[in-house]
Amino acid sequence: MASILISGANRGIGLEMARQFGNAGWQVIGTVRRPDQADALRETGARIEELDASEPASLDALAERLEGEPIDVVFANAGIARNLEAGPADVAADEMKEVFATNLWGPIGLACALKRNVLASERKTVIAMSSLMSSVSANDWGTQYSYRASKAALNALWSALAREWTGEGITCTLLRPGFVATEMTGNRGLPVAESVAGLCRVVESLRLSDSGRIIGYDGRDVPW
Ligand SMILES: NC(=O)c1ccc[n+]([C@@H]2O[C@H](COP(=O)([O-])OP(=O)(O)OC[C@H]3O[C@@H](n4cnc5c(N)ncnc54)[C@H](OP(=O)(O)O)[C@@H]3O)[C@@H](O)[C@H]2O)c1
């Protein structure tokens, strides 16, 4: 049975991924900041682990608890968006720091912390959740400064990770869920089940040759 660890699995896209991968017969580990507030995830049958993805000590503790367990796919999904409408002069250094801690260091830290688990598995895959907002070439309306910067930096580091880890047999891929109706978007956008059905299809089909790509829920490449 294939296994997947999904960060930020208590709500939104992460919760629906836990549900759909579980229904497809995967063994799912969902990480959450507050296990006592993860009833919806618990109902999916997923195993629940505590993780604050922006805290190195929390990543170390997770790695220690999971030591020796093969994990086929580590999916760094947890992410935040702040002050999406703010102009450039209103983006504070503290906001950049907070958004980068979760959206950039979180995924890189998770991949590094669980690299041995991934290497011990069949599929050997690490995925981070990117966004069309990461794209420099497709940015045609501005705004979302800290969010765009964090996801563009995530693409850059995941791409470097792909160059380094593909030789060890690890597929390092970025995915884009589309504009999805969750708390992050004020519940505007695609139904989450539709986006996640596409993401699951992409994850199922990933090969080592997909390392370094950014792939949309629709299977299409996302522009850099
Ligand atoms: N929705 C979209 O249209 C869209 C588009 C492109 C990309 N994305 C990306 O998709 C991912 C999921 O987004 P979503 O729409 O599902 O957002 P969401 O509904 O706001 O859920 C975000 C999830 O991330 C978790 N999280 C945030 N900070 C965390 C931290 N420091 N440690 C651990 N967990 C943390 C949240 O947990 P708590 O409940 O504890 O806060 C929650 O489970 C994000 O990376 C987002 O950037 C979303």
The ligand as an SDF file (V2000), in Angstrom:
LIG
                    3D

 48 52  0  0  0  0  0  0  0  0999 V2000
   -6.8300   27.9090   -2.3550 N   0  0  0  0  0  0  0  0  0  0  0  0
   -6.1850   28.2900   -3.4720 C   0  0  0  0  0  0  0  0  0  0  0  0
   -6.7850   28.8500   -4.4320 O   0  0  0  0  0  0  0  0  0  0  0  0
   -4.7200   28.0440   -3.6330 C   0  0  0  0  0  0  0  0  0  0  0  0
   -4.1220   28.3900   -4.8420 C   0  0  0  0  0  0  0  0  0  0  0  0
   -2.7810   28.1470   -5.0340 C   0  0  0  0  0  0  0  0  0  0  0  0
   -2.0420   27.5560   -4.0350 C   0  0  0  0  0  0  0  0  0  0  0  0
   -2.6390   27.2480   -2.8370 N   0  0  0  0  0  0  0  0  0  0  0  0
   -1.7970   26.6090   -1.8020 C   0  0  0  0  0  0  0  0  0  0  0  0
   -2.3860   25.4060   -1.3980 O   0  0  0  0  0  0  0  0  0  0  0  0
   -2.0290   25.1260   -0.0370 C   0  0  0  0  0  0  0  0  0  0  0  0
   -3.2890   24.8580    0.7890 C   0  0  0  0  0  0  0  0  0  0  0  0
   -4.0910   26.0190    0.6970 O   0  0  0  0  0  0  0  0  0  0  0  0
   -5.6220   26.0570    1.1510 P   0  0  0  0  0  0  0  0  0  0  0  0
   -6.3270   26.8230    0.1030 O   0  0  0  0  0  0  0  0  0  0  0  0
   -6.0820   24.7110    1.5330 O   0  0  0  0  0  0  0  0  0  0  0  0
   -5.4930   26.9980    2.4390 O   0  0  0  0  0  0  0  0  0  0  0  0
   -6.2680   26.9810    3.8450 P   0  0  0  0  0  0  0  0  0  0  0  0
   -7.6380   26.4890    3.6790 O   0  0  0  0  0  0  0  0  0  0  0  0
   -6.0180   28.3360    4.3910 O   0  0  0  0  0  0  0  0  0  0  0  0
   -5.4440   25.8670    4.6830 O   0  0  0  0  0  0  0  0  0  0  0  0
   -4.1060   26.0900    5.0020 C   0  0  0  0  0  0  0  0  0  0  0  0
   -3.6120   24.8930    5.7730 C   0  0  0  0  0  0  0  0  0  0  0  0
   -2.2250   25.1360    6.0870 O   0  0  0  0  0  0  0  0  0  0  0  0
   -2.0720   24.9720    7.5020 C   0  0  0  0  0  0  0  0  0  0  0  0
   -0.9690   25.7800    8.0140 N   0  0  0  0  0  0  0  0  0  0  0  0
   -0.7490   27.0940    7.8770 C   0  0  0  0  0  0  0  0  0  0  0  0
    0.3740   27.4470    8.5250 N   0  0  0  0  0  0  0  0  0  0  0  0
    0.8760   26.3170    9.0810 C   0  0  0  0  0  0  0  0  0  0  0  0
    2.0110   26.0080    9.8520 C   0  0  0  0  0  0  0  0  0  0  0  0
    2.8970   26.9460   10.2350 N   0  0  0  0  0  0  0  0  0  0  0  0
    2.2150   24.7250   10.2410 N   0  0  0  0  0  0  0  0  0  0  0  0
    1.3560   23.7570    9.8750 C   0  0  0  0  0  0  0  0  0  0  0  0
    0.2420   23.9770    9.1650 N   0  0  0  0  0  0  0  0  0  0  0  0
    0.0140   25.2460    8.7650 C   0  0  0  0  0  0  0  0  0  0  0  0
   -3.3920   25.3910    8.0880 C   0  0  0  0  0  0  0  0  0  0  0  0
   -3.4880   24.9140    9.4160 O   0  0  0  0  0  0  0  0  0  0  0  0
   -4.2400   25.7690   10.6050 P   0  0  0  0  0  0  0  0  0  0  0  0
   -5.6850   25.4040   10.5110 O   0  0  0  0  0  0  0  0  0  0  0  0
   -3.5550   25.3000   11.8350 O   0  0  0  0  0  0  0  0  0  0  0  0
   -3.9910   27.2310   10.3030 O   0  0  0  0  0  0  0  0  0  0  0  0
   -4.3410   24.7010    7.1080 C   0  0  0  0  0  0  0  0  0  0  0  0
   -4.4220   23.3350    7.3990 O   0  0  0  0  0  0  0  0  0  0  0  0
   -1.2340   26.3450    0.4430 C   0  0  0  0  0  0  0  0  0  0  0  0
    0.1520   26.0760    0.3060 O   0  0  0  0  0  0  0  0  0  0  0  0
   -1.6490   27.4190   -0.5300 C   0  0  0  0  0  0  0  0  0  0  0  0
   -0.6760   28.4310   -0.6710 O   0  0  0  0  0  0  0  0  0  0  0  0
   -3.9580   27.4660   -2.6170 C   0  0  0  0  0  0  0  0  0  0  0  0
  1  2  1  0
  2  3  2  0
  2  4  1  0
  4  5  1  0
  4 48  2  0
  5  6  2  0
  6  7  1  0
  7  8  2  0
  8  9  1  0
  8 48  1  0
  9 10  1  0
  9 46  1  0
 10 11  1  0
 11 12  1  0
 11 44  1  0
 12 13  1  0
 13 14  1  0
 14 15  2  0
 14 16  1  0
 14 17  1  0
 17 18  1  0
 18 19  2  0
 18 20  1  0
 18 21  1  0
 21 22  1  0
 22 23  1  0
 23 24  1  0
 23 42  1  0
 24 25  1  0
 25 26  1  0
 25 36  1  0
 26 27  1  0
 26 35  1  0
 27 28  2  0
 28 29  1  0
 29 30  1  0
 29 35  2  0
 30 31  1  0
 30 32  2  0
 32 33  1  0
 33 34  2  0
 34 35  1  0
 36 37  1  0
 36 42  1  0
 37 38  1  0
 38 39  2  0
 38 40  1  0
 38 41  1  0
 42 43  1  0
 44 45  1  0
 44 46  1  0
 46 47  1  0
M  CHG  2   8   1  16  -1
M  END
$$$$
